[in-house]
Amino acid sequence: MDLFDNTILCKNCDKKMEKIILIKDGFKIRAVNCPSCSNKILHPEDLRDYEQFKKMKDKQFKVKLRFVGNSYAVSIPKEIIDFLGEQEKEVNQMVNMCIEGIDHLSLHF
């Protein structure tokens, strides 16, 4: 059972808090908000996942570009795949790739 499945009262005004979803950098964080005083409590698991996301986002990985058959290949570090696996619960085998600029390539899982 999740703590946020229960009724939570605001510590400031003793009123029932409402469930909300906050979006930070495209990341969904469950929270409760007091309608009277606007006090917010963020879900601790979502906050932990968001902090891990920020660390991964700020980290740069050096990977090799390899020639394989008639194509080039870049390995994706296990750390990234493990993080995506935690968030998505299942990583698809197919990945969408697009060119966003002359020196910018994007992968979408």
N, C-alpha and C positions, 0 to 999 in steps of 0.2 A: 504494500500500500504506500502511496505517495503522500507526503505531508501536505502538499497543496490540494489533495482531494478533500480535505477537511475545511470547516469554516474557520477563518482566521480573523481575529479581531485586532483592530488598530491599537497599538500601545499608547498613542497620544489621545485619541478621542473615544476609544472603546466601541467603534462602529464596525460593522461587517465589511471586510475588504472584498473588492471585486477582482475576478481573474482577468488578466490582460496579457497580450503578447507584445513584447518590445522587439523592434528590429534594429540590430546594430551591425553595420557592415554586411547586410544581407543575412545575418544570423538571427534566428528566432530564439528569444529568451522568454520563458514563461515567468510571470510575475503576478503579484496582487497589488492593488492600488486602493487607497482609502479615498472614497468620494468626497469626504469632508475636508481633510487636511492635505490630501495628495501625497501622503506617505507611501513609499513603494518598498516592496520586498521582492528581490529577484530570487528565482529558483536556484538553489546552490549547485545542482548538477549542471544546469544550463550555463550558469556563470563560469563554472570550472571548464566546461567545453569551449566556451567563448574565449577564455583566457588562453587555452591551449591553441585555439584557432589563431589568435593574435600572434602568439609566439611562432607558429608555423608560417604565418603570412609574412612576418618580418624576416624570416630566415631565408638566406639564399643558398641554393644547392648547386654545386659544380658537377655536371654530368657530361659524359662523352657522347659525341655524335659519331655513330658508327655506320659503316656501309654494310648492309645485309642484303644479298641478292641484288635486285634492281632498285632497292629503296634504302633510305637512311633510317636509323633507329636511335632513339634516346631512351635510356632507362630511367624509370621513375623511382626515386628512392622509396624503400619499404616504409619508412617513417610517414611519408605522405599517404601511401595506400592504406596503411593501418589507421591513420586519422580519418580518412574518407570512409573506411569500412565501419568505424565506430559511429559516424554520423549517418550514413546511409543504410547501415546494417547489411548491405549487399552491394558489392561493386560489380557493375556490368562488365562484360568482356569487351564490348564495343565502346569506343571513346570518340566523341565528336571533336574535330580539329578544324580551326579556321585561322586565316591570316588576318590580323587586325591592323597591321601597319607594315612598313618596309622591314622592320626588325622586331616585330611582335607577333608571336604565334600563341594561340590559346587552345587549351584542351578542356573539354567539358565532359564530366562524368555523368 
